Amino acid sequence: MEEVDFSHEALVRELGEASPESHRIAAAMCVYRVLPVLERRIGSGATSAVPAGTWSPAMVAGEIFPILEVLRAGLDVGTDEELAEEDEEIEEIFAMTSEMVLRAFAEDFEISRWSDWCSSLCLDVHQAFDALVEEADQEPRFYPAGQYPDLTELQACELEDQVRILRLLRHRSQANDMDVVGIVEAGKARVAASLEQILEGGA
């Protein structure tokens, strides 16, 4: 069985070889995984206005901007509101997830560049989650000398997800699309659980 490389270098290679369609889907899936964070700011009403099936690889491969327009409209409204006290500690994470949406509307938008940004920001979000989860646990993780990981735990999960998704998108099929959906749903659940743990820990 082929050993799969889940390193940053592997991700860079996959992104470099991805088709425009794969970039569009991969970026959209990054946004989908962080919806629990966006919903804290813009409310679930904005995201529920987009039917769940709209986020499928087959749908976003054709057109992603109507979905992003809904999210951007919610962000435009939400930015004038004060953050709830319990949300202040995750303000940076809000900013990163918002940036994933807003960069799609930049004047110099280019699909592969947007995909790269979403990939990087999603990894950064998971790194930030790990730091805040550790604070919420109030139990710093101990690593023996010389064994400190290059990636945080959640960041490593996200990196593996991104590589798996891009590999599946190389050869589009109904089965591969279903596997992509399974990966992103698990990733979204991971984000939601991390967010809940952080907010409960700060309560």
DRENPA-3360 file (N, C-alpha, C; in nm, 2 decimals, always signed):
BEGIN
1 = MEEVDFSH = +0.09/-0.12/+0.00/+0.00/+0.00/+0.00/+0.09/+0.12/+0.00 ~ +0.05/+0.22/-0.08/+0.13/+0.34/-0.09/+0.12/+0.42/+0.04 ~ +0.24/+0.46/+0.09/+0.25/+0.55/+0.21/+0.22/+0.69/+0.17 ~ +0.12/+0.75/+0.23/+0.08/+0.89/+0.20/+0.16/+0.99/+0.29 ~ +0.21/+1.09/+0.22/+0.28/+1.20/+0.29/+0.19/+1.31/+0.33 ~ +0.18/+1.34/+0.46/+0.09/+1.44/+0.51/+0.17/+1.56/+0.56 ~ +0.28/+1.59/+0.50/+0.37/+1.70/+0.54/+0.32/+1.83/+0.47 ~ +0.38/+1.95/+0.52/+0.35/+2.07/+0.45/+0.40/+2.07/+0.31;
9 = EALVRELG = +0.51/+2.00/+0.29/+0.57/+1.99/+0.15/+0.47/+1.92/+0.06 ~ +0.41/+1.81/+0.11/+0.31/+1.74/+0.03/+0.19/+1.83/+0.00 ~ +0.14/+1.91/+0.10/+0.03/+2.00/+0.07/+0.07/+2.10/-0.04 ~ +0.19/+2.16/-0.03/+0.23/+2.25/-0.13/+0.23/+2.19/-0.27 ~ +0.28/+2.07/-0.28/+0.28/+1.99/-0.40/+0.14/+1.98/-0.46 ~ +0.05/+1.93/-0.37/-0.09/+1.91/-0.41/-0.15/+2.04/-0.46 ~ -0.13/+2.15/-0.39/-0.19/+2.27/-0.43/-0.13/+2.32/-0.56 ~ +0.00/+2.30/-0.58/+0.07/+2.34/-0.70/+0.02/+2.26/-0.82;
17 = EASPESHR = -0.02/+2.14/-0.80/-0.07/+2.06/-0.92/-0.22/+2.06/-0.93 ~ -0.29/+2.12/-0.84/-0.44/+2.12/-0.85/-0.49/+2.20/-0.97 ~ -0.61/+2.15/-1.02/-0.68/+2.22/-1.13/-0.76/+2.33/-1.07 ~ -0.80/+2.43/-1.15/-0.89/+2.54/-1.10/-1.01/+2.48/-1.03 ~ -1.07/+2.38/-1.08/-1.19/+2.32/-1.02/-1.15/+2.26/-0.88 ~ -1.04/+2.19/-0.87/-1.00/+2.14/-0.74/-0.97/+2.25/-0.64 ~ -0.91/+2.36/-0.69/-0.88/+2.48/-0.60/-1.01/+2.53/-0.55 ~ -1.11/+2.54/-0.64/-1.24/+2.60/-0.59/-1.31/+2.51/-0.49;
25 = IAAAMCVY = -1.31/+2.38/-0.51/-1.37/+2.29/-0.42/-1.29/+2.29/-0.28 ~ -1.16/+2.28/-0.29/-1.08/+2.27/-0.17/-1.10/+2.40/-0.08 ~ -1.10/+2.51/-0.15/-1.12/+2.64/-0.07/-1.25/+2.65/-0.01 ~ -1.36/+2.61/-0.09/-1.49/+2.61/-0.03/-1.50/+2.51/+0.09 ~ -1.44/+2.40/+0.08/-1.44/+2.30/+0.19/-1.37/+2.36/+0.31 ~ -1.27/+2.44/+0.29/-1.20/+2.50/+0.41/-1.30/+2.60/+0.48 ~ -1.37/+2.68/+0.40/-1.47/+2.77/+0.46/-1.58/+2.69/+0.53 ~ -1.62/+2.58/+0.47/-1.73/+2.50/+0.53/-1.69/+2.45/+0.66;
33 = RVLPVLER = -1.56/+2.40/+0.68/-1.52/+2.35/+0.80/-1.52/+2.45/+0.92 ~ -1.50/+2.57/+0.88/-1.50/+2.68/+0.99/-1.63/+2.75/+1.01 ~ -1.74/+2.70/+0.95/-1.87/+2.76/+0.97/-1.91/+2.78/+1.11 ~ -1.88/+2.68/+1.20/-1.92/+2.70/+1.34/-1.86/+2.83/+1.40 ~ -1.74/+2.87/+1.36/-1.68/+2.99/+1.41/-1.76/+3.11/+1.35 ~ -1.78/+3.11/+1.22/-1.85/+3.22/+1.15/-1.99/+3.24/+1.21 ~ -2.06/+3.13/+1.24/-2.19/+3.14/+1.30/-2.19/+3.20/+1.43 ~ -2.08/+3.20/+1.51/-2.08/+3.27/+1.64/-2.09/+3.42/+1.61;
41 = RIGSGATS = -2.04/+3.47/+1.50/-2.04/+3.61/+1.47/-2.16/+3.66/+1.39 ~ -2.20/+3.58/+1.29/-2.31/+3.62/+1.20/-2.44/+3.55/+1.23 ~ -2.44/+3.46/+1.32/-2.56/+3.39/+1.35/-2.59/+3.27/+1.26 ~ -2.66/+3.17/+1.31/-2.68/+3.05/+1.22/-2.78/+3.08/+1.11 ~ -2.86/+3.19/+1.13/-2.96/+3.22/+1.03/-2.90/+3.25/+0.89 ~ -2.79/+3.32/+0.89/-2.72/+3.35/+0.76/-2.67/+3.22/+0.70 ~ -2.61/+3.13/+0.77/-2.56/+3.01/+0.71/-2.67/+2.91/+0.68 ~ -2.78/+2.91/+0.76/-2.89/+2.82/+0.73/-2.96/+2.86/+0.60;
49 = AVPAGTWS = -2.94/+2.98/+0.56/-3.00/+3.03/+0.44/-2.94/+2.96/+0.31 ~ -2.83/+2.90/+0.33/-2.76/+2.82/+0.23/-2.79/+2.68/+0.25 ~ -2.87/+2.61/+0.17/-2.90/+2.47/+0.19/-2.78/+2.38/+0.21 ~ -2.78/+2.28/+0.29/-2.66/+2.20/+0.32/-2.60/+2.14/+0.19 ~ -2.69/+2.09/+0.11/-2.64/+2.03/-0.02/-2.57/+2.12/-0.11 ~ -2.58/+2.25/-0.09/-2.52/+2.35/-0.17/-2.36/+2.34/-0.15 ~ -2.32/+2.29/-0.04/-2.18/+2.28/-0.01/-2.12/+2.16/-0.07 ~ -2.19/+2.07/-0.14/-2.13/+1.95/-0.19/-2.03/+1.98/-0.30;
57 = PAMVAGEI = -1.93/+1.90/-0.31/-1.82/+1.92/-0.42/-1.88/+1.95/-0.55 ~ -1.99/+1.87/-0.59/-2.05/+1.89/-0.72/-2.10/+2.03/-0.74 ~ -2.16/+2.08/-0.63/-2.22/+2.22/-0.64/-2.12/+2.33/-0.64 ~ -2.03/+2.32/-0.55/-1.93/+2.43/-0.54/-1.83/+2.43/-0.66 ~ -1.82/+2.31/-0.72/-1.73/+2.31/-0.84/-1.78/+2.40/-0.95 ~ -1.91/+2.42/-0.95/-1.97/+2.50/-1.06/-1.97/+2.65/-1.02 ~ -2.02/+2.68/-0.90/-2.03/+2.82/-0.85/-2.03/+2.83/-0.70 ~ -1.94/+2.91/-0.65/-1.92/+2.92/-0.51/-1.96/+3.06/-0.46;
65 = FPILEVLR = -1.96/+3.16/-0.55/-1.98/+3.30/-0.50/-2.12/+3.33/-0.45 ~ -2.23/+3.27/-0.49/-2.36/+3.29/-0.42/-2.36/+3.25/-0.28 ~ -2.29/+3.15/-0.24/-2.27/+3.10/-0.10/-2.19/+3.21/-0.03 ~ -2.08/+3.25/-0.09/-1.99/+3.34/-0.02/-2.06/+3.48/+0.00 ~ -2.14/+3.52/-0.10/-2.22/+3.64/-0.09/-2.30/+3.64/+0.04 ~ -2.37/+3.53/+0.07/-2.45/+3.52/+0.19/-2.37/+3.54/+0.31 ~ -2.25/+3.47/+0.31/-2.16/+3.49/+0.43/-2.11/+3.63/+0.44 ~ -2.07/+3.69/+0.33/-2.01/+3.82/+0.34/-2.12/+3.92/+0.39;
73 = AGLDVGTD = -2.24/+3.90/+0.34/-2.35/+3.99/+0.39/-2.37/+3.98/+0.54 ~ -2.36/+3.86/+0.59/-2.37/+3.84/+0.74/-2.25/+3.90/+0.81 ~ -2.13/+3.90/+0.75/-2.01/+3.96/+0.81/-2.03/+4.11/+0.81 ~ -2.08/+4.17/+0.70/-2.10/+4.31/+0.70/-2.19/+4.36/+0.81 ~ -2.29/+4.28/+0.84/-2.38/+4.32/+0.95/-2.32/+4.30/+1.08 ~ -2.25/+4.18/+1.10/-2.19/+4.14/+1.23/-2.07/+4.23/+1.27 ~ -2.00/+4.29/+1.18/-1.88/+4.37/+1.22/-1.91/+4.49/+1.30 ~ -2.04/+4.54/+1.30/-2.07/+4.65/+1.38/-2.12/+4.62/+1.52;
81 = EELAEEDE = -2.13/+4.49/+1.55/-2.18/+4.45/+1.67/-2.06/+4.42/+1.77 ~ -2.09/+4.44/+1.90/-1.99/+4.41/+2.00/-1.98/+4.26/+2.01 ~ -1.86/+4.21/+2.03/-1.84/+4.07/+2.06/-1.89/+4.04/+2.20 ~ -1.96/+3.92/+2.21/-2.00/+3.88/+2.34/-1.88/+3.86/+2.42 ~ -1.89/+3.88/+2.55/-1.77/+3.87/+2.64/-1.70/+3.74/+2.63 ~ -1.77/+3.63/+2.61/-1.71/+3.50/+2.61/-1.64/+3.48/+2.47 ~ -1.67/+3.56/+2.37/-1.61/+3.55/+2.24/-1.48/+3.63/+2.22 ~ -1.45/+3.72/+2.32/-1.33/+3.81/+2.30/-1.20/+3.73/+2.28;
89 = EIEEIFAM = -1.19/+3.62/+2.35/-1.06/+3.54/+2.34/-1.05/+3.48/+2.21 ~ -1.15/+3.46/+2.13/-1.14/+3.40/+2.00/-1.16/+3.50/+1.89 ~ -1.13/+3.63/+1.92/-1.15/+3.73/+1.82/-1.05/+3.71/+1.70 ~ -0.93/+3.67/+1.73/-0.84/+3.64/+1.62/-0.88/+3.53/+1.53 ~ -0.95/+3.43/+1.59/-1.00/+3.32/+1.51/-1.11/+3.37/+1.42 ~ -1.20/+3.46/+1.48/-1.30/+3.52/+1.40/-1.24/+3.59/+1.28 ~ -1.14/+3.67/+1.31/-1.08/+3.75/+1.20/-1.02/+3.66/+1.09 ~ -0.96/+3.55/+1.12/-0.90/+3.46/+1.02/-1.01/+3.39/+0.94;
97 = TSEMVLRA = -1.12/+3.35/+1.00/-1.23/+3.28/+0.93/-1.30/+3.38/+0.84 ~ -1.31/+3.50/+0.89/-1.38/+3.61/+0.81/-1.29/+3.64/+0.69 ~ -1.16/+3.64/+0.71/-1.07/+3.67/+0.60/-1.08/+3.57/+0.48 ~ -1.11/+3.44/+0.52/-1.12/+3.34/+0.42/-1.24/+3.37/+0.32 ~ -1.34/+3.43/+0.38/-1.46/+3.47/+0.29/-1.43/+3.60/+0.22 ~ -1.37/+3.70/+0.29/-1.36/+3.83/+0.23/-1.25/+3.83/+0.12 ~ -1.15/+3.75/+0.12/-1.05/+3.74/+0.02/-1.10/+3.70/-0.11 ~ -1.21/+3.63/-0.11/-1.27/+3.59/-0.24/-1.33/+3.71/-0.32;
105 = FAEDFEIS = -1.34/+3.82/-0.25/-1.40/+3.94/-0.32/-1.29/+4.05/-0.34 ~ -1.17/+4.01/-0.33/-1.06/+4.10/-0.35/-1.05/+4.14/-0.50 ~ -1.01/+4.26/-0.53/-1.00/+4.30/-0.67/-0.91/+4.21/-0.75 ~ -0.80/+4.17/-0.69/-0.70/+4.08/-0.76/-0.73/+3.93/-0.74 ~ -0.86/+3.90/-0.72/-0.89/+3.76/-0.69/-0.84/+3.67/-0.80 ~ -0.78/+3.56/-0.76/-0.74/+3.45/-0.85/-0.76/+3.32/-0.77 ~ -0.82/+3.22/-0.84/-0.87/+3.11/-0.76/-0.76/+3.03/-0.69 ~ -0.65/+3.01/-0.75/-0.54/+2.93/-0.68/-0.49/+3.01/-0.57;
113 = RWSDWCSS = -0.48/+3.14/-0.58/-0.43/+3.23/-0.47/-0.53/+3.22/-0.35 ~ -0.66/+3.23/-0.38/-0.76/+3.22/-0.28/-0.75/+3.09/-0.21 ~ -0.74/+2.98/-0.29/-0.73/+2.85/-0.23/-0.61/+2.83/-0.14 ~ -0.49/+2.89/-0.18/-0.37/+2.89/-0.09/-0.40/+2.96/+0.04 ~ -0.47/+3.08/+0.03/-0.50/+3.16/+0.15/-0.59/+3.08/+0.24 ~ -0.69/+3.02/+0.19/-0.79/+2.94/+0.27/-0.72/+2.83/+0.34 ~ -0.63/+2.76/+0.26/-0.55/+2.65/+0.32/-0.47/+2.70/+0.44 ~ -0.39/+2.81/+0.42/-0.31/+2.86/+0.52/-0.38/+2.91/+0.65;
121 = LCLDVHQA = -0.49/+2.98/+0.62/-0.57/+3.04/+0.73/-0.64/+2.92/+0.81 ~ -0.68/+2.82/+0.74/-0.75/+2.71/+0.81/-0.65/+2.64/+0.90 ~ -0.53/+2.62/+0.85/-0.42/+2.56/+0.94/-0.39/+2.66/+1.06 ~ -0.39/+2.79/+1.03/-0.37/+2.88/+1.14/-0.48/+2.88/+1.25 ~ -0.60/+2.86/+1.20/-0.72/+2.86/+1.29/-0.70/+2.74/+1.38 ~ -0.66/+2.62/+1.33/-0.64/+2.50/+1.41/-0.53/+2.52/+1.51 ~ -0.42/+2.58/+1.46/-0.31/+2.61/+1.56/-0.36/+2.70/+1.67 ~ -0.44/+2.80/+1.64/-0.49/+2.89/+1.74/-0.59/+2.81/+1.84;
129 = FDALVEEA = -0.67/+2.72/+1.78/-0.75/+2.64/+1.86/-0.68/+2.56/+1.96 ~ -0.57/+2.50/+1.92/-0.49/+2.42/+2.01/-0.44/+2.50/+2.13 ~ -0.39/+2.62/+2.10/-0.34/+2.70/+2.21/-0.45/+2.74/+2.31 ~ -0.57/+2.77/+2.26/-0.68/+2.81/+2.34/-0.73/+2.69/+2.42 ~ -0.74/+2.57/+2.35/-0.79/+2.45/+2.42/-0.70/+2.41/+2.53 ~ -0.57/+2.43/+2.51/-0.47/+2.40/+2.62/-0.49/+2.50/+2.74 ~ -0.52/+2.62/+2.71/-0.55/+2.72/+2.81/-0.68/+2.68/+2.89 ~ -0.78/+2.64/+2.81/-0.91/+2.60/+2.87/-0.89/+2.48/+2.96;
137 = DQEPRFYP = -0.80/+2.38/+2.92/-0.78/+2.26/+3.00/-0.70/+2.30/+3.12 ~ -0.62/+2.41/+3.12/-0.53/+2.45/+3.23/-0.43/+2.34/+3.26 ~ -0.40/+2.26/+3.16/-0.30/+2.15/+3.18/-0.21/+2.15/+3.06 ~ -0.10/+2.23/+3.07/-0.01/+2.23/+2.95/+0.04/+2.09/+2.91 ~ +0.04/+2.07/+2.78/+0.09/+1.94/+2.74/+0.24/+1.93/+2.75 ~ +0.28/+1.81/+2.80/+0.43/+1.79/+2.82/+0.48/+1.70/+2.71 ~ +0.59/+1.75/+2.65/+0.66/+1.67/+2.54/+0.80/+1.65/+2.59 ~ +0.85/+1.53/+2.59/+0.99/+1.50/+2.63/+1.09/+1.58/+2.54;
145 = AGQYPDLT = +1.21/+1.61/+2.60/+1.31/+1.69/+2.53/+1.33/+1.63/+2.39 ~ +1.33/+1.72/+2.29/+1.36/+1.68/+2.15/+1.24/+1.62/+2.08 ~ +1.12/+1.62/+2.15/+1.01/+1.55/+2.08/+0.89/+1.65/+2.06 ~ +0.92/+1.78/+2.08/+0.81/+1.88/+2.06/+0.77/+1.87/+1.91 ~ +0.64/+1.86/+1.89/+0.59/+1.84/+1.75/+0.60/+1.97/+1.67 ~ +0.63/+1.95/+1.54/+0.63/+2.06/+1.45/+0.49/+2.12/+1.43 ~ +0.39/+2.03/+1.44/+0.26/+2.07/+1.42/+0.18/+2.05/+1.55 ~ +0.08/+2.14/+1.58/+0.00/+2.11/+1.70/-0.10/+2.00/+1.66;
153 = ELQACELE = -0.16/+1.94/+1.76/-0.25/+1.82/+1.73/-0.36/+1.85/+1.63 ~ -0.44/+1.96/+1.65/-0.54/+1.99/+1.56/-0.49/+2.03/+1.43 ~ -0.38/+2.10/+1.43/-0.32/+2.15/+1.30/-0.28/+2.03/+1.22 ~ -0.23/+1.93/+1.28/-0.19/+1.80/+1.21/-0.31/+1.73/+1.15 ~ -0.42/+1.73/+1.22/-0.54/+1.68/+1.17/-0.59/+1.75/+1.04 ~ -0.59/+1.88/+1.05/-0.63/+1.97/+0.94/-0.54/+1.95/+0.82 ~ -0.41/+1.94/+0.84/-0.31/+1.92/+0.73/-0.34/+1.79/+0.66 ~ -0.36/+1.69/+0.74/-0.39/+1.56/+0.68/-0.52/+1.56/+0.60;
161 = DQVRILRL = -0.62/+1.63/+0.65/-0.75/+1.65/+0.58/-0.73/+1.72/+0.45 ~ -0.65/+1.82/+0.45/-0.63/+1.90/+0.33/-0.56/+1.82/+0.22 ~ -0.46/+1.74/+0.26/-0.39/+1.66/+0.16/-0.48/+1.55/+0.11 ~ -0.56/+1.49/+0.20/-0.65/+1.38/+0.15/-0.75/+1.44/+0.05 ~ -0.81/+1.55/+0.08/-0.91/+1.61/-0.01/-0.85/+1.64/-0.14 ~ -0.73/+1.70/-0.15/-0.67/+1.74/-0.28/-0.64/+1.61/-0.36 ~ -0.60/+1.51/-0.29/-0.57/+1.38/-0.36/-0.70/+1.32/-0.42 ~ -0.81/+1.33/-0.34/-0.93/+1.28/-0.39/-0.99/+1.36/-0.51;
169 = LRHRSQAN = -0.96/+1.49/-0.51/-1.01/+1.58/-0.61/-0.93/+1.56/-0.74 ~ -0.81/+1.49/-0.74/-0.74/+1.47/-0.86/-0.82/+1.40/-0.96 ~ -0.90/+1.30/-0.91/-0.98/+1.21/-1.00/-1.12/+1.22/-0.95 ~ -1.20/+1.31/-1.00/-1.34/+1.33/-0.95/-1.42/+1.21/-0.98 ~ -1.50/+1.16/-0.89/-1.59/+1.06/-0.90/-1.70/+1.07/-0.79 ~ -1.81/+1.01/-0.81/-1.91/+1.02/-0.70/-1.86/+0.96/-0.57 ~ -1.78/+0.85/-0.58/-1.73/+0.79/-0.46/-1.63/+0.88/-0.39 ~ -1.54/+0.94/-0.47/-1.44/+1.03/-0.42/-1.50/+1.16/-0.36;
177 = DMDVVGIV = -1.61/+1.21/-0.42/-1.68/+1.32/-0.37/-1.74/+1.29/-0.23 ~ -1.80/+1.17/-0.22/-1.86/+1.13/-0.10/-1.75/+1.12/+0.01 ~ -1.63/+1.07/-0.02/-1.52/+1.07/+0.07/-1.48/+1.21/+0.12 ~ -1.48/+1.30/+0.02/-1.45/+1.44/+0.06/-1.55/+1.49/+0.16 ~ -1.68/+1.47/+0.13/-1.79/+1.51/+0.22/-1.77/+1.45/+0.36 ~ -1.73/+1.33/+0.37/-1.71/+1.27/+0.50/-1.59/+1.33/+0.57 ~ -1.49/+1.37/+0.50/-1.37/+1.44/+0.56/-1.41/+1.57/+0.62 ~ -1.48/+1.65/+0.53/-1.52/+1.79/+0.57/-1.62/+1.79/+0.68;
185 = EAGKARVA = -1.71/+1.70/+0.69/-1.81/+1.69/+0.79/-1.74/+1.66/+0.93 ~ -1.65/+1.57/+0.92/-1.57/+1.54/+1.04/-1.49/+1.66/+1.09 ~ -1.43/+1.73/+0.99/-1.35/+1.85/+1.02/-1.44/+1.96/+1.08 ~ -1.56/+1.98/+1.03/-1.65/+2.08/+1.08/-1.69/+2.04/+1.23 ~ -1.71/+1.92/+1.25/-1.75/+1.87/+1.39/-1.63/+1.89/+1.48 ~ -1.51/+1.87/+1.43/-1.39/+1.90/+1.51/-1.38/+2.05/+1.55 ~ -1.41/+2.13/+1.46/-1.40/+2.28/+1.48/-1.51/+2.31/+1.58 ~ -1.63/+2.26/+1.57/-1.74/+2.29/+1.66/-1.71/+2.24/+1.80;
193 = ASLEQILE = -1.65/+2.13/+1.81/-1.61/+2.07/+1.94/-1.50/+2.15/+2.01 ~ -1.41/+2.19/+1.93/-1.30/+2.28/+1.99/-1.35/+2.41/+2.03 ~ -1.44/+2.47/+1.95/-1.49/+2.60/+1.99/-1.57/+2.59/+2.12 ~ -1.65/+2.48/+2.13/-1.73/+2.46/+2.25/-1.64/+2.44/+2.37 ~ -1.53/+2.37/+2.36/-1.44/+2.34/+2.47/-1.38/+2.47/+2.52 ~ -1.34/+2.56/+2.42/-1.27/+2.68/+2.45/-1.37/+2.77/+2.53 ~ -1.49/+2.79/+2.48/-1.59/+2.88/+2.54/-1.63/+2.83/+2.67 ~ -1.65/+2.70/+2.69/-1.68/+2.64/+2.82/-1.57/+2.66/+2.92;
201 = GGA = -1.45/+2.64/+2.87/-1.33/+2.66/+2.96/-1.31/+2.80/+3.01 ~ -1.36/+2.90/+2.92/-1.34/+3.04/+2.96/-1.46/+3.09/+3.04 ~ -1.56/+3.00/+3.06/-1.68/+3.05/+3.13/-1.65/+3.06/+3.28;
% end
